[in-house]
């Protein structure tokens, strides 16, 4: 029987309050709502550039080397549905909520923009036996 030793590679694709990087959220005008940050509220003419820079900064091969060195053999990668499926604006939903949720697909389309970053996580994990 193999012993499982895991780690959470969180707060990269979805904000998780216990990993909060307040500087990123504050610098990009994302406010806390109900003690949570929401990427729905990232509204900038350069939203995709902001997210791409964030992902390129946060996903590092060195993290996987260090996890391997500590004996980690599996990793949890929290993803939001918007990272894998584009959700169009829903005119039948509550106006404010529909706009916020539809904004997720406008920030970065899932297949074109998030996929390479998700693949990079799997590539690094595989390289280090995680």
C-alpha positions in Angstrom: 0.0 0.0 0.0 1.4 3.4 -1.0 1.3 6.2 1.6 -0.3 9.3 0.2 1.3 12.6 1.1 -0.5 15.5 -0.6 -0.4 19.3 -0.9 -2.9 21.9 -2.0 -1.7 24.0 -5.0 -4.5 26.5 -4.4 -5.3 30.1 -4.9 -4.1 30.1 -8.5 -7.2 29.5 -10.5 -9.8 30.4 -7.9 -9.4 32.8 -4.9 -9.3 30.9 -1.7 -9.5 33.3 1.3 -7.0 31.3 3.5 -4.4 31.8 0.7 -5.4 35.4 0.0 -2.9 37.5 -1.9 -4.5 40.8 -0.9 -2.1 42.9 -2.9 -3.2 41.3 -6.2 -6.9 41.7 -5.5 -6.7 45.2 -4.2 -4.4 46.3 -7.0 -6.9 45.1 -9.5 -10.0 46.5 -7.9 -11.4 43.2 -6.7 -13.3 43.8 -3.5 -14.1 41.3 -0.8 -17.8 40.2 -0.7 -18.9 38.1 2.2 -15.3 37.7 3.3 -14.4 36.2 -0.2 -12.7 37.7 -3.2 -14.3 37.0 -6.6 -12.6 37.0 -10.0 -16.1 37.8 -11.3 -15.3 41.4 -10.3 -12.0 41.8 -12.2 -13.1 44.4 -14.7 -10.3 45.9 -16.7 -9.6 46.5 -20.4 -6.6 44.2 -19.7 -8.3 41.5 -17.6 -6.8 38.7 -19.7 -3.3 40.2 -19.4 -3.7 40.6 -15.7 -4.8 36.9 -15.3 -2.1 35.6 -17.7 0.6 37.5 -15.7 -0.9 36.1 -12.4 -0.8 32.5 -13.7 2.7 32.8 -15.2 3.9 34.2 -11.9 2.2 31.7 -9.6 2.7 28.4 -11.5 6.4 27.6 -10.9 8.3 24.4 -11.6 10.3 25.0 -8.4 7.1 24.5 -6.4 6.8 21.0 -7.7 10.5 20.2 -7.1 10.1 21.3 -3.5 6.9 19.3 -3.1 8.8 16.3 -4.4 11.7 16.9 -2.1 9.3 17.0 0.8 7.8 13.6 -0.2 4.5 14.9 -1.7 3.1 12.4 -4.2 -0.2 14.0 -5.0 -1.5 17.5 -5.3 -5.0 19.1 -5.2 -5.6 21.7 -7.9 -8.7 23.7 -7.2 -10.4 24.8 -10.4 -13.5 26.8 -11.1 -16.0 25.7 -13.8 -15.0 28.9 -15.7 -11.5 27.4 -16.1 -12.8 24.6 -18.2 -16.2 25.8 -19.6 -17.2 29.2 -20.9 -20.4 30.4 -19.4 -22.3 32.9 -21.5 -24.2 35.8 -20.0 -27.5 34.5 -18.7 -30.3 37.1 -19.2 -32.7 35.0 -17.1 -30.6 35.1 -14.0 -30.5 37.9 -11.4 -29.1 40.9 -13.3 -26.1 41.6 -11.1 -25.2 37.9 -10.6 -25.6 37.1 -14.3 -23.4 39.9 -15.3 -20.7 38.9 -12.7 -20.7 35.3 -13.7 -20.7 36.1 -17.5 -17.7 38.3 -16.8 -15.6 35.2 -16.0 -15.7 34.0 -19.6 -14.8 37.5 -20.8 -11.7 37.7 -18.6 -10.2 34.6 -20.2 -11.9 32.1 -22.4 -11.4 28.7 -20.8 -10.0 26.6 -23.7 -7.7 29.1 -25.2 -6.4 30.8 -22.1 -6.6 28.6 -19.0 -5.8 25.3 -20.6 -2.1 25.9 -21.2 -1.7 26.9 -17.5 -3.6 23.8 -16.3 -1.5 21.7 -18.6 1.7 23.2 -17.2 0.6 22.2 -13.6 0.2 18.6 -14.9 3.5 18.7 -16.8 5.4 19.8 -13.7 3.6 17.3 -11.4 4.4 14.5 -13.8 8.0 15.5 -14.1 8.4 15.2 -10.3 6.3 12.1 -9.9 3.4 13.8 -8.3 
